[in-house]
């Protein structure tokens, strides 16, 4: 993941895939970065054949009293 226009310096030969996001102030950059990363995680999970609506061990981690 890199800012728009920096892909050539991150991957000079063009042999890898890069997600480009707009470059913003440092305090706003995480907000812009999280959306493509969440979409990447979702699509990788679907490609691996897992059900994204029923994660494993969820009951153990969100049990409240």
C-alpha positions, -999 to 999 in steps of 0.1 A, spaced: 0 0 0 14 34 -10 4 69 -17 -8 78 -52 22 83 -74 47 63 -53 41 29 -69 71 32 -91 94 37 -62 78 9 -41 79 -16 -70 103 -4 -97 100 -33 -120 63 -34 -119 65 -71 -108 42 -67 -78 8 -54 -71 3 -21 -52 -28 -6 -37 -26 32 -42 -45 55 -19 -46 93 -19 -19 111 1 -34 131 30 -22 145 63 -7 120 87 -37 122 111 -62 113 83 -41 87 64 -52 57 86 -88 64 79 -82 63 41 -60 32 44 -84 10 63 -111 8 37 -90 -9 10 -74 -32 36 -108 -43 49 -120 -50 14 -88 -70 7 -93 -91 38 -129 -97 29 -121 -109 -7 -92 -130 5 -115 -147 30 -141 -154 4 -115 -168 -20 -102 -191 7 -137 -205 11 -145 -193 46 -179 -179 56 -174 -143 65 -207 -141 84 -197 -168 109 -162 -163 121 -145 -190 143 -143 -185 181 -165 -154 181 -184 -165 211 -152 -167 232 -141 -132 224 -173 -112 228 -189 -129 258 -202 -102 282 -219 -105 316 
